[in-house]
Amino acid sequence: MNEFASGQAMCDLRDRGSLSGRKVLVMGLGRFGGGVDAARYAVQAGAKVIVTDKAKEDQLRDSLNQLSDLSSVEYHLGGHDSQDFAAADVVIANPAIPPDNEFLQIARRHGRQVTSQIGLFFQSCPARIIGITGANGKSTTTSLTAYMLEHARPVGCVSRTVQPSHAAEEGALCAPYGKVWLSGNIGDRPLLTVLDQVRPDDLVVLEISSFQVEQLVEVRKAPRVSLLTNLTPNHLDRYGTFEAYCAAKEGLFSLQTLDENGPTVSIFNAEDPIACSWFAKYGSQRGRICLKFSADDVGGEIKAQYTLPGRANLSNLAAAMTIAKCFGVSDQSIRFCLSGFRALPHRLELVAEGNGVCWYNDSKATTPEGTMVALSAFDCPKVLIAGGYDKHTPFRELGEKIACGTKAVILIGQTAPMIADAVRAAPRGGETAEIRLAGSLAEAVQLAGRLAAAGDVVLLSPACASYDMFENYQQRGRLFGELARRFVAGP
C-alpha cells in the first residue's frame, strides 16, 4: 500500500524538519561525493537514512570516509534493491541518475517522493538564486559572476543593462544584497552544506548542469535569474540527440515563474543560434526581462584588465557582466576588480613554462566544441593532447580544426582512433597536423615535449570525458600539470 492509499500526506520538503523520522533513500553516493551532502542533510534532519549505490565499497572509499562520523547511516552497496525504493518515504537521486531510471519509477509507482540535492536546495533556499548553464564556459562564467558581485558591489542601484520600461521591475534586483555564495556544479561548498547559512538578502550563484535542470522539473523550480552560455552537442550518450539535450537545458527558462514576487530575468548569448531563438520565444512574455550578451560588448578598458585568453573567455566575461549589471554593478567597479580574477583550475590554466614553451591544462574541455574554443585562444603553434571517454559526440569539425590549426596532435583513450580518423579525413589545404597515439598521459606529455619548440604551446584539451582512464577531469588535469612541470625541470 502506498502513502496515498494509506491516507498519509506527503511531507513538505521545504521544511527540513519534516524529514524527521522518515525513511530517506539516497540513490547514488558517487565516487566524488555527489551524495555525501544529501545523506548528511537527511541525517541532521532526523531521518532514517539508507545510501544505495551500484558501486562496491572499495570503489566508494573517499565518499564513505566523508560520512564515517555518521554511525546511523545504513549502506546498500554493489547494486540497488527494488524493495528499498518501494519502502522509502523520500528518494534523493544523484544528478547522474536519469529521471526515467527503473528504480525511480518503482518509487513513483508506490507514491514515494523523488527529489534531489538541487531540488531540496531550491525548495528551501530563502535567497535569490542566479543559475548559469550551457555546454561550454559555464564554470568560468559562474565564477566570474560570483567574483564580480562580491568584489564590485554597487554603490547605487542603477543598471544600464535593462531598458527604462523595466526600471520598476528591475528595482527588486538592485536591492542591496548580503553574502554571495558560489555553488552548484562548481566550488568546494556542496549545495546542502551551505543551506543553513544562507540568509534571505544573500545571492546564490549556481552552475547548473543539464542533469540538474532535469531534477528541477521534479520540484517545478528555476532560478529567478537564468543565463545560457551556449549550446553545442554534449552528453549524447544519455540524451541520444542534440535536440533532446537542448530540451533538457531549456527547462532552466521554461520553469521560471512569472509572478508578483519580482522580475524574472532570462539571459542569452547573442552569438548562439539556439540561444537567439529562445530569446525570441521568451522575450515577449509579460513579467520576464530577456537580455542578450556578446563578446563584442566588452569595452577596451575592461578587456585590458582581463587575463584569460581567447574570444570565448570574452563571451564568458560579457555574460557575467550582464548579470552583475542587473544587480547594480558598474563598469568602473568591474574594471577595478577584474585584474584579481584568475583562470579556474583545469580551464586554460598555465601549469608550466620552460624553454620557451607554455603548457596549458584545459582538462575541463570535455566536448569537441570546448577544445575548438581552446585552440582558438592561441595564435602560436600548438601541440594538442586530446582524447578520452566516448560520449558519442561527433568529431568531424574538431578533426578539421586540428588538421589546420595545430602543429601536432597526440591522442589518448577510447576516442583516439576516432579523432585520428577525423583529422585524416579533413580537407587538405596545405600542411596538416602530425598525428601520434599514446598509451598514457605520461607518454603523451613526453611526446609533446619533444615535438614542441620555443614559442609553441602544449595544450591538454581532451574534447572528451575522462572516465576511461581517470576518476574525473580534475585528476587528469592535476596529473598533466605534474608531468608537464617534471618535463620542464628535466632529468
N, C-alpha and C positions, 0 to 999 in steps of 0.2 A: 504494500500500500504506500503511495507517495504522500508527500506533505499536503498536497491539495486535497486528496481523498480523505486524509485523516483530519482535515479541518484546521491544520496548523498554518499559521501565517508565515510567509517568507520573511526573513529578517531584513531590516532596513540597513543596508551596508554602508550608509552614510555615517552611521554611529558605530565606531569600533567596538564599543561595549556590548553591542547586540550579538557579537560573536561569542560572548562568554557562555561556556557550557555547550557550544555547538561542535559538531564533528566537521572539521575542516580538512579537506584533502588538497595538498599542494602537489600538483602534477608537473613534474619536470624540475628537479633540483638544479640540474645542469652542471657541467664541468667547470663553469666560470662563475658560479654563484648566482645564477639567474633566479633561483627560487629561495635563496637564503633569506632575503629581507621579507618575503611573503610569509615564510614559516615563522620567522621571529615576530613579525607583526601579529600573526594569529595567536601565537603562544602568549604574548604580552596582553592580548585581549581576553585571555582566559579560555581559549578554545582548546578542544581536544584535537591535536594535530597529527596527521599521518602524512608523510612525504613518500611519494611513489615516483620511480624513475626506471626507464628501461635499462639504463647503465647499471653496472655492478659496483659494489662498494669501492673496490680498488680504483675504479675509473673516476670516482667522485670524491676522492680523498680531500682535496683542497676545500671543496664546498662543505663537506661533512665536518671538517675541522672548525669551520666558522660557526657551526651550530653545536659544538661539543659541550658548551655550558648549559644547553637546554636538555635536561635529562628526560623531560616528559614527551619529547617527540618520538613517534614510532616510525620506523623506516620499512618500506616495502620496496626493495630494490631488485634489479635484474629482470623486471617485467611488470606489467600492470595487471591488476585483478579486477574484473568487472564488478565484483561484489563491493569493492571499495567505493566505486563510483555510484552504485545504486544506494549505498547506505549513508554516504556523506550528506551533510546539510548544505555545505558550500564547497565548490571545487574552484581552486585558484590555479589557472593554467599558465604555464610558461609561454612567452611570446613565440617560441619555436613550434608550439603545438597548433596545427591548422584548426580553424573553427569547426570543420566537419569531421574532426577526429572521431573514430568509432567509440572511444571511451567517453568523450564529452557528450556524444549522442545518447549513450546509456544514461548518463547523469540527467540529461534533459528529459528523457522519457519517463524518468522516475520523479520528475518535478523538482529536481535539485537546482540550486542556483549555481550558475557558471560565471565566473568573473576572472579577473587577472590583477596583476600588480598595478598596471596603469589604470585599470578600471576602478580599483579601490581608491587609488590616489585621486582621480578626478571626482569621484563621488564625495570625498571627504575634504579636499583641499579648499581652504577658505580664501585663498589669494587669487589674483588674476593670473591666468596661465597663457604663456606665449608658446605656441607649438610650431616647430620647424621640421619639414620633411622634404624628401626629394631623393633622386638617385645618387647625385654627387654633390659634394660641397656642404652637406647639411651639418657636419660636425664643426667645420670652421665657422660657418655662419652662426651656428648656435653659440659657440664660444665667443665670437666677436660681439654678438648681441648682448650677452650677459656682461661682457667686459665693458662695453660702452655704457650700458645702463648703470653699471656700478661706478665707473671711473669718470664718466662725463655727465654727471647728474645735472638736470636742467636748473637754471636759475629762475626761469619763468615757465609758463605752460603754453607757449605759443609754438605751434608746429607749422612749418611751411609746406609739409607734405600733403595735407588734407585740404580739399577745396573749401572755400569760405562757406558754401552751403551746408557743410558738415560741421561747422565750428561748434555748435551747441552740443552735438553728439560727441565730438572729439574731446570736449572738456572733461568728460569722465575718465578718459585715458590719461590726460595730462595732470590728474590729481597727484600730489606728492606721494611717493612710494618709499617703503622701508627697505628691508634687505632684499638682495637679488640672489635667487637660488638657481644653480645650474645642475640639471639632472637629466633623466631620461636615458637615452642610448649613449650617454657620454658622462664623463666626470667620475668622481670617486664617491659620490653620495647617492646610493640607490634610492629610488623614489620614496619608499615607505619608511626608510630610516630618518628622513627629514620631516615627515608629515607633522609630527607633534610640535616642531619648532616653527613652522610656517604661520605667520600672522596674516590677518585679512588685508593689511595695507602693503604686503610684500608683493614682489613679482617673481614668478617661477618660469624659467626659460628651459624648455624641454626639446631635445632632439627626439623625434618620434619616427619609428620605422613603419613600414607598411604592415608588418605583423602586428604592431601595437595599435595601428589605426583600426585593423580588423577587430581587435579586442575592445576598442571603444564603441564599436557598434553594439556590443552586448549591453552596454550601460547607456547608450544614446547620448554620449557626451563628446564635446570637442573644445579646443581652446577658444577663448574669446578673440585672440589674435592668432591667425594661422598663416604660414608662409610656405610656398613651394619653391625650392631652388631650381629644379629642372626635372625632366623625366626622360630616361633612356632605359632600354631593356635591362632588367635585373631580376634575379630570383625566379627565372623561368622554370627551374626545376620544381618550384612549388606552384606557380601560377599557370604554367603552360603557355600562355600568350602574353604579349606586351599589353594588350587591351585589358586583360584581367588584372595585371599588375597596376596599371593606371587606375582602374576602378577601385582597387584597394586604397590607393593613395587619396583618391578624391573624397573619401569619407571624412577626411580632416576638415573639409569645407562644407560638404552636404550636411554634416551633423551639427554645424554651428547654429546656435539658437539666435533668433531674431526677436528680441523682446525688450521690455522696458528697463531691464537691468543695466543697460549701457550699450554702446556701439559694438557691433561685431565687425572685425577687420579681416579681410582676406587679401593676401599679397602674392603677386605672381611675377615670374620672370618674363620680361618683355621680349627676350630673345629666344624663348622656348615656345614652339607652336602649340603644344597641348596646353601649356600654362595660359597662353593668349586666348585659346578657346574657352577655358574656364573663366577667365576674366570677363569675357563677353557673356558667358552663361549666367554668372552670379552678379555681374555689375549693376543690373537693373533692379535688384531686389531691394525693397524698402527696408531700412534698418541695418543694411550692410554697407560698409565702406570698402570698395575694391581699389587697390593700388597696384602699380607696376614698378619694377626697377630694372636697371640695365647697368652694365659695367661703364657705359658712357656717362652715367650720372655722377661719377666720382670726379670732383674737381682737381685741378693740378696741385693745389696746396695740400690737400688731404692725401693725394696719391704720393706726394713726396715723402710723407711720413710713414708710408706703408711698406713693410719689408717683404711681404710674401710675393713670390714671382708669378707672372702669368695673368692673362685676361680673366681666366676663371676665378682667380682669387680676387680680382677687382669686382667681379659679379657678386662674390660672397660678401665683400665689403659693402657694396651698394645695397644688398639685401638687408644686412644688419643695420645699416644707416636708416633705411626706410622704417624699420621697426623702432629704432631709437628715437627718430624724429616724431613718431606718433606719441611718444611719452615726453615730448618737450625738449629733447636733447638737441643742441645746436651744432652746426658745422664747426664753429670755432672750438667748442668743447671737444668734439671728436678729434679735430686736428691736434689739439694739445695732448690728448691722452694716447693717441694711436701708436706713437713710437714705442710704447711699452709693451705692445702686443707681440707675441712670438708665435711662430708656427706650432701647431699641435704635434705631439709625438706621432710619427708614422704618417705624416701628411706633408710631403715635400720638406722633410726635416733634414737639414745638413748635419751629417753624423761624423764625417771625417774629411780631411783635406791634406794633401801631400803630393809633392812632385808635380804641382800644377793641376792636379785632378781633384774635383769636388765629388763627394759621394753623398747621394740623397736617398733617404729612406721614405718611400711613399707606399708602405705596405698596406695602408688603408684603401688603396685603389683596388677594389675587388671587382670592378667591371671594366670591359674594354673602353668604354667612354671615359672612365676615370683615368686610365692610362694615357689615352689620347690627349686629355687635358694636361696631364703632367708633361708629356713630350712637347706640347705647345708652349710650355712655360720657359723653355730654354732655347736660345738661338745658336748655341755652340754645338759641336759634335757630341753625340750621345751614345753611350753603351748601355743598353737596356737589359735588365734581368726581369723576366716575366714568366707566367705560367703558374698553375696550381690546380685546385679542385674544380671539377667541371660542373658549372651551374646551368649548362645547356644554353649558354648565350652564344650568338654568332660572332665570328672573328674576322669576317671579310674586311670591314672598314679598318679594324686595327691592323690587319696584315698590310693594307695599303699604306697606312701611316708609318708603320715600322719600316717598310721597304724603302720609302723615300725620305724618311725623317730621322733615321738613326745610322750610325756608323756600323753597329753590330748589335745583335740580339742574342742573348743566352737564355735558353728555355729550360724550365724545370717542371716537374709534377705531371699530373694526369693530362693536362691540356697541351703539353709541349708539342706533341706531333701535330695537333690541330692548328696551333698558332703557326708552326713552321710551314704547314701546307698553305695557310692563308698568306704568308709572306711570299712564298714561292709563286703563288697564283696571282700576285699583284701585278698590274700593268708595269712594264719596264719602260721607264722614261729616262734612263741613264744608269748610273751606278746604284746598286741595291745593297741592302744591309747584309753583312755576313751573318750566317746562322750557325749557332753552336748549341748543342744539347749537353746538359749537365745532370749528373745523377743526384746532386745535393746542392744546397745553397752554398756550402763551403767551396765546392768545386766551381760553382758559378762565379763566386767572388774572385777566386784565383784567376779564372779565365778573363774576367772583366778587367782586372788589374793589369794583366799582360797586354790586353788589346787597347786600353786607354792611353792616350798621350797627353802631354801638358796642354791645358786649355779645354780638355774634354770633361764631360760629366758622366759619372756612373750612376745609373738610376735604377733602384729597385721599385718597380711599379707593376705588380703582378697581373693585373686585369682579371684576377680570379681569386676566389676564396682560398683559405689556407688549409682546409681540413684534411687534405690528402697527405700532408707532410708535417703539419704543426697543429697545436691545440687551437690557436687563433692567430689573427693577423698581428697582434701585439708581440707574441713570441717570435713570429717570423721577422718582424721589424727589429726587435732587440738583437736577435742573432746576427742579422745583417750588419747592424751597427758595430757589434763586437768584431765580426770578421773583417769589416772594412778598416777599422782602426788598427787591427792586428796587421793587415796587409800594408797599410801606410807606414807603420812603425818598422816593418822589415824584420828579417830573421834575428 
